[in-house]
């Protein structure tokens, strides 16, 4: 049971990192190509990813649940 919780926590952390990386990529593409919607989506993804990563690292439940499966 503990092993599954550890794996789940790593998967959630990986998903949050992917969201942060995607946000940075969209920020860069939006800036280089000068497409404002990509810039906006990149900022939103980056901010949400950082918030979720910080809350997950602190061990707080998000949305009423500790883990989403």
Rosetta blueprint (number, residue, H / E / L):
1 X L
2 X H
3 X H
4 X H
5 X H
6 X H
7 X H
8 X H
9 X H
10 X H
11 X H
12 X H
13 X H
14 X H
15 X H
16 X H
17 X H
18 X H
19 X H
20 X H
21 X H
22 X H
23 X H
24 X H
25 X H
26 X H
27 X H
28 X H
29 X H
30 X H
31 X H
32 X H
33 X H
34 X L
35 X L
36 X H
37 X H
38 X H
39 X H
40 X H
41 X H
42 X H
43 X H
44 X H
45 X H
46 X H
47 X H
48 X H
49 X H
50 X H
51 X H
52 X H
53 X H
54 X H
55 X H
56 X H
57 X H
58 X H
59 X L
60 X L
61 X L
62 X E
63 X L
64 X L
65 X E
66 X L
67 X L
68 X L
69 X L
